[in-house]
Amino acid sequence: MPRVDGNAVATGVKDMSTNTPVIMLTGWGRRMQEDAVLPAGVDHLLGKPARIAALREALASCMTGGFKKGIG
């Protein structure tokens, strides 16, 4: 995205609506997953290419309102 990164988008979404779940899909996922720290405003972090099971789990968590933080 020109002039903005995913972290800024996630923070902006949460600033506008704290109840909106944010799933970050990133090419930097493996490195971020090794750090085991989610960026601010991110509820779930998935690396590219996303595993379908991990994506389903993240979406299910968001749909049930669980919003449990997850790295998958």
C-alpha contacts under 8 A as a table, 3 or more apart, distances in Angstrom:
res1	aa1	res2	aa2	distance
1	M	4	V	5.83
1	M	5	D	6.34
2	P	5	D	7.78
4	V	8	A	6.29
4	V	9	V	7.21
5	D	8	A	5.45
5	D	9	V	6.46
6	G	9	V	4.98
6	G	10	A	6.07
6	G	24	M	7.30
7	N	10	A	5.17
7	N	11	T	6.17
7	N	39	P	6.47
7	N	40	A	7.01
7	N	41	G	7.69
7	N	42	V	7.99
8	A	11	T	5.16
8	A	12	G	6.03
9	V	12	G	5.03
9	V	13	V	6.12
10	A	13	V	5.16
10	A	14	K	6.29
10	A	22	V	6.45
10	A	24	M	7.94
10	A	40	A	7.22
10	A	41	G	5.16
10	A	42	V	6.01
11	T	14	K	5.21
11	T	15	D	6.06
11	T	40	A	6.28
11	T	41	G	4.98
11	T	42	V	7.82
12	G	15	D	4.99
12	G	16	M	6.27
13	V	16	M	5.24
13	V	17	S	6.00
13	V	18	T	7.47
13	V	20	T	7.23
13	V	22	V	7.80
13	V	41	G	7.69
14	K	17	S	4.96
14	K	18	T	4.51
14	K	19	N	7.39
14	K	20	T	6.71
14	K	41	G	5.77
15	D	18	T	6.31
17	S	20	T	5.60
18	T	21	P	7.87
21	P	42	V	7.57
21	P	43	D	6.15
21	P	62	C	6.09
21	P	67	F	6.71
22	V	41	G	6.98
22	V	42	V	5.15
22	V	43	D	5.30
22	V	44	H	6.62
23	I	42	V	6.20
23	I	43	D	5.90
23	I	44	H	4.70
23	I	45	L	5.89
23	I	46	L	7.34
23	I	58	A	7.38
24	M	42	V	6.52
24	M	43	D	7.89
24	M	44	H	6.19
24	M	45	L	4.88
24	M	46	L	6.05
25	L	29	G	7.28
25	L	45	L	6.19
25	L	46	L	4.83
25	L	47	G	5.64
25	L	48	K	6.42
25	L	50	A	7.39
26	T	29	G	5.18
26	T	45	L	7.69
26	T	46	L	6.46
26	T	47	G	5.10
26	T	48	K	5.67
27	G	30	R	7.58
27	G	47	G	5.74
27	G	48	K	5.06
27	G	49	P	7.74
28	W	31	R	5.62
28	W	32	M	6.21
28	W	47	G	6.60
28	W	48	K	7.83
29	G	32	M	4.98
29	G	33	Q	5.72
29	G	45	L	6.93
29	G	46	L	5.93
29	G	47	G	3.82
29	G	48	K	6.69
30	R	33	Q	5.00
30	R	34	E	6.21
30	R	47	G	5.94
31	R	34	E	5.19
31	R	35	D	6.57
32	M	35	D	5.12
32	M	36	A	6.40
32	M	37	V	6.80
32	M	38	L	7.49
33	Q	36	A	4.89
33	Q	37	V	7.09
33	Q	45	L	7.69
33	Q	71	I	6.26
33	Q	72	G	7.46
36	A	71	I	7.18
38	L	42	V	6.17
38	L	43	D	7.47
38	L	44	H	7.49
38	L	45	L	6.85
38	L	69	K	7.84
38	L	71	I	7.48
39	P	42	V	5.64
42	V	45	L	6.97
42	V	69	K	7.82
43	D	67	F	6.21
43	D	68	K	6.78
43	D	69	K	4.83
43	D	70	G	6.43
44	H	58	A	6.34
44	H	68	K	7.94
44	H	69	K	5.65
44	H	70	G	4.64
44	H	71	I	5.66
44	H	72	G	7.52
45	L	70	G	6.40
45	L	71	I	4.83
45	L	72	G	6.22
46	L	50	A	5.96
46	L	54	A	7.45
46	L	55	L	7.40
46	L	71	I	6.35
46	L	72	G	5.28
47	G	50	A	5.50
47	G	72	G	7.32
50	A	54	A	7.03
50	A	55	L	6.60
51	R	54	A	5.30
51	R	55	L	6.30
52	I	55	L	5.05
52	I	56	R	6.09
53	A	56	R	5.11
53	A	57	E	6.15
54	A	57	E	5.06
54	A	58	A	6.18
54	A	72	G	5.66
55	L	58	A	5.14
55	L	59	L	6.11
56	R	59	L	5.13
56	R	60	A	5.97
57	E	60	A	5.11
57	E	61	S	6.13
58	A	61	S	5.16
58	A	62	C	6.32
58	A	70	G	7.38
59	L	62	C	5.08
59	L	63	M	6.09
60	A	63	M	5.03
60	A	64	T	6.20
61	S	64	T	5.41
61	S	65	G	6.34
61	S	66	G	5.15
61	S	67	F	5.75
61	S	68	K	6.77
62	C	65	G	5.16
62	C	66	G	5.97
62	C	67	F	5.28
63	M	66	G	7.57
64	T	67	F	7.90
